[in-house]
């Protein structure tokens, strides 16, 4: 009996201890849950406080922006009225590059950048003018005539006699009759009209390096012309005017940082007594206009020059300013 009693006491003690452990664990869990709930409640309160502060800041900023917008609107309206008044008197007319003014300006600027004086050095080594290469004399005569054309209203019809007279003006009477129409027709920037007269186009082929100029836009205000011109350097493996029928040379074009951007091939084509020149890109496609090709595909790589011209009462252009941007 005593043994059974001891066993019962021991079981009672065990369950008592187990109950105490369970109670303690439950108490711990209850306390923990309570503390967690309080913490979460505090966090929610803090977040609500921050949200309220942010809403206040947003409202303040919104009010400030509205005030600024209203002030700006008022200023814009005032400025618009002022600018409209200014623009009424300061508007510029766009000049068609193929118009009379457009062509005259193009020739005038070309005559300034590359005047005939640049070509007189090619004959300095000769004892007299009569021993100078005729094709080079044709280039000199062409630039002299181009300068004349550029200073007056543009004409696409220059007679051969005008080239001869220009050469005489440059080198005296000894130059009379030294060049022929064949020499003129070899100058790359001179093209023959169907009636036998000539006009200026392209670039000359008497140098193996130089700078080519492309006028892209002309604007006019009163008697002032504003010209946007793109520029690029080029080199030739051989002078174009030295090419015989079927022969070719290569032109290399560089950007404003002197980096190569384009290679073309120029080929001489003989047709009777006339030599023409065809130019091809790197894919072998004929290029109708190297200027248009550069403006279409390489515009952002070329140098830009702003030129200001005045057209005076004597029907002549005067350069007011030019700036390479």
C-alpha atoms as one frame of an Amber mdcrd trajectory, in Angstrom:
protein
   0.000   0.000   0.000   2.798   2.340   0.870   4.430   1.671  -2.527   1.231
   2.566  -4.442   0.868   5.689  -2.368   4.393   6.741  -3.207   3.756   6.179
  -6.915   0.565   8.309  -6.802   2.420  11.075  -5.001   5.142  11.002  -7.593
   2.650  11.207 -10.492   0.839  14.058  -8.807   4.114  15.889  -8.381   5.029
  15.291 -12.043   1.732  16.610 -13.362   1.973  19.585 -11.030   5.400  20.440
 -12.328   4.228  19.933 -15.920   1.258  22.224 -15.295   3.560  24.884 -13.861
   5.813  24.670 -16.922   2.814  25.012 -19.245   1.524  27.976 -17.259   4.933
  29.648 -17.368   5.222  29.085 -21.147   1.744  30.390 -21.770   2.485  33.418
 -19.636   5.664  34.050 -21.602   3.809  33.768 -24.875   1.044  36.087 -23.690
   3.596  38.675 -22.518   5.531  38.359 -25.797   2.387  38.747 -27.902   1.387
  41.760 -25.846   4.790  43.379 -26.263   4.813  42.644 -30.015   1.375  44.170
 -30.354   2.516  47.293 -28.496   5.589  47.547 -30.724   3.512  47.229 -33.875
   1.069  49.790 -32.565   3.939  52.202 -31.896   5.329  51.645 -35.391   1.935
  52.286 -36.955   1.653  55.487 -34.932   5.111  56.605 -36.100   4.237  55.845
 -39.710   0.988  57.766 -39.432   2.920  60.702 -37.998   5.412  60.602 -40.904
   2.586  60.317 -43.432   0.899  63.341 -41.926   4.184  65.280 -42.042   4.732
  64.278 -45.676   1.195  65.323 -46.592   1.819  68.682 -44.997   5.104  69.061
 -46.930   3.412  68.083 -50.204   0.645  70.586 -49.631   3.201  73.290 -48.867
   5.227  72.480 -51.994   2.088  72.320 -54.103   1.033  75.765 -52.911   4.508
  77.139 -53.645   4.489  75.596 -57.130   1.082  77.036 -57.873   2.268  80.453
 -56.808   5.430  80.123 -58.915   3.413  78.874 -61.883   1.085  81.824 -61.640
   4.034  84.216 -61.493   5.721  82.460 -64.452   2.502  82.575 -66.431   2.274
  86.244 -65.817   5.929  86.732 -66.809   5.518  84.567 -69.915   2.512  86.562
 -71.008   4.462  89.772 -70.505   7.541  88.385 -72.315   5.410  86.970 -75.117
   3.885  90.348 -75.708   7.346  91.928 -75.720   8.890  89.233 -77.934   5.977
  89.363 -80.355   6.577  93.045 -80.728  10.295  92.443 -81.293   9.788  89.562
 -83.707   7.488  91.677 -85.802  10.475  93.854 -86.657  13.201  91.148 -86.413
  11.819  88.321 -88.548  14.210  86.805 -91.119  13.347  85.646 -94.594  14.635
  82.237 -95.712  16.495  82.554 -99.027  16.303  79.674-101.511  19.854  78.493
-102.234  18.995  78.222-105.953  17.603  81.738-106.157  19.467  84.707-107.629
  20.595  85.866-104.205  21.444  82.330-103.094  23.710  81.657-106.058  25.320
  85.098-105.898  26.134  84.651-102.206  27.513  81.168-102.824  29.852  82.436
-105.541  30.861  85.493-103.556  31.835  83.452-100.490  33.741  80.953-102.633
  35.639  83.783-104.276  36.669  85.048-100.826  37.850  81.730 -99.387  39.769
  80.652-102.492  40.821  83.691-104.453  42.983  83.556-107.575  46.017  84.718
-105.626  46.218  81.230-104.117  46.943  79.843-107.565  49.543  82.310-108.831
  52.221  80.442-106.856  51.914  77.496-109.220  53.558  79.507-112.015  56.205
  81.256-109.918  58.889  78.777-111.008  58.461  79.613-114.692  60.537  82.312
-116.284  57.561  83.709-118.193  53.827  83.258-118.351  53.918  81.553-121.732
  55.754  78.547-120.301  53.206  77.968-117.517  50.897  74.903-117.700  47.729
  75.909-119.537  45.426  73.921-117.260  46.762  75.800-114.226  46.251  79.106
-116.019  42.659  78.060-116.676  42.186  77.586-112.925  43.584  81.064-112.233
  41.317  82.615-114.860  38.313  80.760-113.457  38.858  82.000-109.917  39.412
  85.540-111.132  36.145  85.408-113.066  34.357  83.741-110.156  35.337  86.671
-107.947  33.788  89.068-110.446  30.599  87.026-110.710  30.327  86.793-106.929
  30.513  90.560-106.504  27.596  91.184-108.860  24.247  89.610-109.634  24.782
  85.926-110.328  24.999  84.677-113.915  25.194  81.098-115.145  26.444  82.210
-118.557  30.116  83.184-118.691  31.631  83.342-122.174  35.063  81.921-122.925
  36.287  85.426-123.743  35.594  86.418-120.127  37.978  83.708-118.908  40.632
  84.958-121.326  40.131  88.564-120.198  40.371  87.508-116.538  43.713  85.852
-117.235  44.963  89.038-118.909  43.908  91.032-115.829  45.957  88.680-113.680
  49.125  88.327-115.739  49.099  91.021-118.400  48.821  90.994-122.182  51.317
  88.138-122.509  48.572  85.833-121.175  46.232  86.675-124.064  45.212  83.544
-125.953  47.215  81.096-123.807  44.195  79.044-122.745  41.553  77.317-124.845
  38.053  76.070-124.169  39.595  72.624-123.634  41.662  73.979-120.734  38.591
  75.619-119.188  36.567  72.432-119.449  39.177  70.540-117.430  38.664  72.773
-114.393  36.523  70.689-112.107  34.293  73.475-110.766  33.465  74.822-114.265
  30.613  73.228-116.188  29.639  73.879-119.807  26.125  74.908-120.778  24.419
  73.579-123.901  24.918  76.953-125.632  28.681  76.891-125.142  28.792  79.232
-122.135  29.979  78.158-118.671  28.883  78.249-115.044  30.598  77.413-111.765
  29.921  74.242-109.792  31.681  71.778-107.470  35.305  72.136-106.340  38.468
  72.524-108.378  40.808  69.596-108.944  44.099  71.452-109.169  45.152  70.801
-105.572  45.703  67.576-103.653  44.361  69.008-100.392  42.126  71.814 -99.225
  38.918  72.803 -97.489  35.502  72.475 -99.102  32.629  74.762 -98.109  28.919
  73.900 -98.163  26.303  76.600 -97.666  23.300  75.039 -95.962  21.088  78.006
 -95.064  20.738  81.691 -95.958  18.460  84.124 -94.110  17.789  87.753 -95.014
  16.747  90.687 -92.872  16.663  94.068 -94.586  19.987  94.235 -96.487  21.789
  91.780 -94.194  22.264  88.111 -95.089  22.979  85.450 -92.461  24.731  82.405
 -93.906  25.230  79.002 -92.242  28.143  77.200 -93.848  29.572  73.727 -93.198
  33.231  72.984 -93.841  35.435  69.918 -94.192  39.000  69.174 -95.208  39.842
  66.817 -98.042  42.882  65.289 -99.735  43.293  63.801-103.208  45.732  61.054
-104.180  46.214  62.840-107.514  45.040  66.137-108.989  41.762  65.748-110.839
  42.793  67.925-113.785  45.723  65.575-114.462  43.433  62.592-115.061  43.155
  61.150-118.544  40.113  59.294-119.863  39.298  56.324-117.595  41.849  57.270
-114.942  40.778  57.716-111.317  41.891  59.341-108.121  40.610  59.004-104.564
  39.208  61.763-102.403  39.474  61.473 -98.605  37.150  63.632 -96.499  37.784
  64.483 -92.834  35.564  65.712 -89.992  36.117  68.772 -87.793  38.571  66.759
 -85.663  40.595  65.717 -88.743  39.309  62.142 -88.589  38.591  60.315 -91.849
  34.850  59.929 -92.443  34.498  59.202 -96.170  36.480  57.918 -99.176  35.293
  58.488-102.753  36.636  57.694-106.211  36.721  60.317-108.991  37.004  59.054
-112.577  37.653  61.085-115.740  35.290  60.412-118.670  36.198  61.733-122.120
  33.332  62.665-124.460  34.755  64.146-127.652  36.763  67.204-126.609  35.037
  67.459-123.248  36.222  65.733-120.061  33.701  65.187-117.306  34.254  63.631
-113.875  32.137  61.065-112.081  32.409  60.426-108.351  31.554  57.164-106.558
  31.178  56.311-102.884  32.813  53.382-101.087  30.067  51.029-102.327  30.599
  51.987-105.957  27.396  54.054-106.144  27.654  57.232-108.215  27.400  60.389
-106.115  25.306  63.096-107.759  26.332  65.654-105.144  29.063  65.093-102.571
  27.737  68.146-100.713  24.265  66.637-100.359  25.782  63.320 -99.274  27.766
  65.022 -96.513  24.806  67.122 -95.364  22.570  64.040 -95.263  24.900  61.592
 -93.509  27.713  63.542 -91.824  26.223  66.907 -90.872  27.017  66.604 -87.153
  30.679  65.858 -87.920  31.415  68.951 -90.015  32.644  72.337 -88.833  30.039
  75.129 -88.821  30.701  78.758 -89.750  28.280  81.684 -89.326  28.734  84.447
 -91.893  27.094  87.867 -91.981  26.978  89.748 -95.307  25.719  93.204 -96.241
  24.296  93.902 -99.700  25.107  97.568-100.367  23.650 100.197-102.680  26.258
  99.365-105.355  24.804  95.863-105.693  27.854  94.345-104.036  28.314  92.112
-101.001  30.499  93.093 -98.055  31.428  90.597 -95.364  30.472  92.015 -91.974
  31.612  89.067 -89.844  32.333  85.347 -89.925  32.762  83.031 -86.973  33.756
  79.365 -86.851  31.618  77.760 -84.146
